Amino acid sequence: MPRIVFWIGNNFTHYFVAKGIQDLIKSENYAIIDITNRQKKFFENQKIVDFKEKWFFHDNIHEINQKPDIEFLEKFENKYKIHLSKLVFSERIFSEFNEFYKFETDEILKILEMECRFFENKLNEIKPDFVLMFTPYMHHEALFFRLCKAMNIKVLELNATRFSNQGVIDFDEKIKSYEKFFPNTITREFEELRQYFHDKNIFRQNKKSIEDSKGNLSDLFYSAYDYFFISKNDNLKTHYGYYGRSKFKVFKNYVSDVNRVKKRKKFIDKNFHKKIDNGRYILFPLQTNAESSLLLDAPLFTNQTEVIDQISKSMPIGYNLLVKEHPGSVTRSWRSIETYEKIINTPRVIPIHPDVGIIDVLKKSSLVITISSTVALDSLFQEVPSIMLADTTFSMIPSIYKLKEITNLSEVIPNMLNKKVDPKDLEKYIQFSEHISFPFNPLGFAQKISDYFHFSGKFVDTDITEKDIMKFISNEGESIKILSEQYVKNMKIV
């Protein structure tokens, strides 16, 4: 009988998976649960899933004001070959993006030590055959993921492909077979490939439901009412991600943020271009601050203004650099005006307004340079080659150049400006994605959970009842069954 550890976060997806797998096979189930205090009450008492044991992550992180055991951390790092500094010191909660609490270095290292000890002890105790979780988003999830890999525990992480409503399990391993995969049809022309990309783009398909959720004023009202008048807000004592978040500070920050966003948007509207004149351009798409594709995938390149400066100095003399602001940056209150001024004042940089469509910008560009943005993939469908600084789930495509040293940029750019995108590269990537995926939309499913349980993502620390859970299972039973069956298939359990 397989031993399975489910990582259950505020998303709840893998709680529903645990229920689905329980209905399909006999297994010994365990759970590490990373949720807020109000949700904890449900998981402490629930009987829907039979967990042999379960642990609440934040119960194991406490007394962070003690001295960290550096010797232990050094031994842990060497034993498991996990670069701890890259993980923990790129965490958004421990960075300048946290406006409520400034962590001391020793506090960060003490938190890291307790995380390492907790994960190592439980994995040694359980000796699981499988771990089921989402692709890591925060540093502690990535730490757990990498530790499992180092201990030769099979991790089946759930991710989305870049096309259609398709999910993929264990992409980290499946991608290793990419070189040996051969497409089985005639290569389509670029026009057909572009149409496929337009029809199947997962982010375009999910955009409407996310925008609808953000625009729901009733969710905003009820979430605010719940937080200020019902919630005890006791997470600020038990969850380090909530430290400093008193109701007064949250309200004060919200009011300040409204004014800050208005000022920044006014600056953008005044100084960023909505029209691109004819010329020779290279594109650098800005990525939203504090996103996992930067912090986890490219921790050495989180300062995007420095990267812009390097590109500006490395371009051939006849080119200008289009720096496109990401429309999603509004969710991070845009960037500081000081940051925008640095970008604008960089030689040969032309700032592009977030309202300008990325395809319109790509049509004006000869090359894309990005840290880890999906624009590097988008560009190939417009026959524009790209350079990436980080490894991603698509950086192995030959029409994308993976830059190993940024000091080599001035040598690589001229070669890539002359490179032609081969439609065979896109055909292979599309067919490979279809081959390893199945009909399930991880992003769409997560959004449904957010809409149903968390005021469309506006307030996570909500009460949960068994009635709520069972109603959601009833509504989404078919999707849960599909995902659970795919997990069983990937575990190769008959």
Disulfide bonds with the S-S distance in Angstrom:
none
